[in-house]
Amino acid sequence: MSPKTGSVLGRYSRKAQEWPSCPLSLLPEDVLKRSMEVGVISDEGERAATYLQIDHSVVFQAVQDAFKGKIEILNTREALKRYGWLREYWWRLVKTDADEYTKLADSLWDQGYFIRVFEGEKVTLPLQSCLLMSTENLNQNVHNIIIAEPRSEAHIITGCTVHPNVHSGLHVGVSEFYVKEGAKVTFTMIHSWAQEVEVRPRSAALIEDGATFISNYVCLKPVKNLQMYPTAYCRGASSRVSFNSILYGAGDSKIDVGAKVVLQGEGSRGEVVSRAIATDNAQIYVRGFLLGEHGESRAHLECRGLLLSDGAMIYAIPELLAKVRGAELSHEAAVGKIAEDQILYLMARGFSREEAESLIVRGFMDVSILGLPDKLSSDIKRMIDATTARAL
């Protein structure tokens, strides 16, 4: 371990609890409940494939019988041993020396998942994964690889959370996405951390001709600090990317979330849409960077923020850079408090002030921007309703 990575670890422990392999139905009730809060379904028949990791242990990985030969899900250590060609994808989009956290994830690597969707396969049920920390003050470093082969299509739901007894820790997650020609990947990540957990996702995607990558991110629980800045390279002609985020910052959370879109292919398109609510003393930074490197490319950046307390802060940081003539980049941002006229309008129709504020906040956190299936949209809407109900 280098001195640099040692300084990152600080007070965090590498002594993880060992967990045996078992079906989801046999997990302890408190672990299963936390997993379900971030999108995991215990009925494996409702998911095409499942991966569950607790601390440094791979607890469950399996493909439903109906989807065998169409998709593959393994822990990354096993996948690298099985497939020599996978080294060509390993640390290709995210560099090991990008920062102190990628160095940590490279030197102290704790599994992660490998997902492959076979060529031409349209997977009708979502794949699911869950990364959970059950040991107090633990450091967990995962590296994930997702490959969607040509003309394939899949929706991946990833949940990251902690055991109810865990209050602090450091989670570093490296994810590299390869969306091949004509493929489509929808990736929905739901975070539910604790007030003293530090979180450092490091992600990038490579999108080929006619391919689409949709990244949805939902964070509704307090966290000590979170910093993520995924990058999508729209390298192929007519490639598409969409980053959508719903953020709720409470307590003393410090949340720094952004996305970078690099438009390199003819007819490539990008979009970054964020909804952020800050209350108590939370600080939220919402970043977006659109980089046009091809004359026939377009992208749009949109951020809306809502402040619910005088101690909270939202800082929107849009960046647009066109390097060639013909690239079209645009942005819009708005941050403020709940408009008094909206509250009075609802109060005039019989709602109390508290009810009116709650309705406005719930409407602001509109899950339709995520473009999810009805069942998952309903589940996330229930999470948002529960979160806002406690806060207002």
ABEGO torsion letter per residue (X at the ends): XBAAAAAAAEABBABBBBBBBBBAAABBAAAAAAAAAAGBBABAAABABBBBBBEABBABBBBBAAABGABBBBBAAAAAAABAAAAAABGAABBAAABAAAAAAAABBBEEBBBBBBBGBBBABBBBBBBBBABBGBBBBBBBBBBBBBGBBBBBBBBBBBBAABABEBBBBBBBBBBBBGBBBBBBBBBBBBAABBBBBBBBBBBBBGBBBBBBBBBABBBABBBBBBBBBBABBGBBBBBBBBBBBBEABBBBBBBBBBBABBGBBBBBBBBBBBBEABBBBBBBBBBBABABBBBBBBBBBBBABAABBBBBBBBBBBABBGBBBBBBBBBBBBBAAAAAAAAAAGBBAAAAAAAAAAAABBAAAAGBBAAAAAAAAAAAAAAAAAAX
